[in-house]
Amino acid sequence: MHKVAIVGASGYVGAEILRLIAAHDELEVSVATGSSSAGTPIAGRYPHLAGVLGGLTFSEYSPDIAEGTDVTFLALPHGQSQQILPELRPATKRVIDLSADFRFFDAATYEQWYGEPHQQPELLREFVTGLPELFRSELAGADQIAVSGCYVTAASLALAPLVGAGLVEPKGIIVDAASGTSGAGRTAKPEMTFSAVDENFTAYGLLDHRHTPEMEMVVGRHSGHDVQLLFTPHLAPMSRGILATCYTRPVGSFTTDDALACLADFYAAEPFVTVSHTSPSTKSTLGSNSAHLTRMEQYAAEQRFEEAGWARDRHNALARSLMRRQQWAALESAGLFEAVSAAGEHVLVDHGILVATWRDGNRLLLGGPDVTSLTSRQVAPSVEAAEESALIWNWLEGSGIRLISAQGTLALPTAPVRILKVGRAAA
């Protein structure tokens, strides 16, 4: 029987470790710490463990808490594992850290994304990435393991085999993923209350989520390519689970069956990964250690867990596009009006035809009806007026407003506009 210590066992991650170890024939929990729950029975915090761990209580942490154990799990908030590791390490044979403290090999990357210097940079390269399906050979015999992040696990299992096989481009990848509230931890937060989460779906960490460089590192290390991706996480109104949809560009021509065959061959010996034609859901993996993978549509690339959310997004995008067209149709009948974009570009439109655009008081002539009556108020025109009949106003999804003239396409402006005033100009 192998003795196990868990530091930070009172949180959600710690509770899951307790549950898994309780069901393992060769592991025994010898000590479980919880800074805010010391002296409290484990069954009092997690009643579902009463039948298997009912006699244990949470302990206070001390450096010798793991003395004589075969393995110690660190289920602490980011930044805390690196503080205690030097004093804890001599007491236990093996350390498995579930925080982000030792996932990167480069201290500069950690500091860039976590906003503070790493306190034990010399230890970073002593840790092995804890994702068995991708790095099993490195894990054999390892005594310091850094478990990959939740989103990283979801996306990397889907992407790594296909990038490694050269079926998809390693750059320009998009990862669109949603998780439940337990991913934010047990600490109370206003945005995690029931009234905030229920019947809501929220994007967060736009462009700067910390799992972005970790995904690039994991997929890149496994595939041998320099990986670049854009990651957008979402909070879904559920307690646990992750649904990740990954979009890539194919290299050459291949079918959905080819991609599924690649995934199936790669994970053929992995008991916890299921590859299927069927689009799975988060409830398909609830309470298990399983990951379900599929791949749909050659242009959309491989997907992890579930595909249905993509279709819903398409319908929402179509509805938004139709709404914009209806709004613009109303503006065409509004007469002369002035609008301003988020970038500070002003436009003057008469019955749907662009008359002029300007920034900081300098108006740029582009032609249109009644231009003569406006020129006295315009300064420093830098483009000759275009023919009125050649002007067409287009509002395109994702690209703001474009003006198409006989001379070509001009991007004007680059962001959606809001109406400043609507009405007829005085004669």
Buried (B, 14 or more C-beta within 10 A) or exposed (E): EBBBBBBBBBBBBBBBBBBEBBEEEEBBBBBBBBBEBEEEBBBEBBEEBEEBBEEBBBBEBBEEBBBEBBBBBBBBBBBBBBEBBEEBBEBBBBBBBBBBBBBBBBBEBBBEBBEEEBBBBEBBEBBBBBBBBBBEEBBEEBBBBBBBBBBBBBBBBBBBBBBBBEBBBBBEBBBBBBBBBBBBEBEEEEEBEEEBBEEEEEEEBEEEBBBBBBBBBBBBBBBEBEBEBEBBBBBBBBEBBBBBBBBBEBBEEBEBEBBBBBBBEBBEEBEEBBBBEEBBBBEBBEEEEEBBBBBBEEEBBBBBBBBEBBEEEEEEEEEEBEEBEEEBEEBEEBEBBBBBBEEEBBBBBBBBBBBBBBBEEEBBBBBBBEBEEBEEEBEEBEEEBBEEEEBEBEBEEEEBBBBEBEEEEBEBBEBEBEEEEBEEBEE
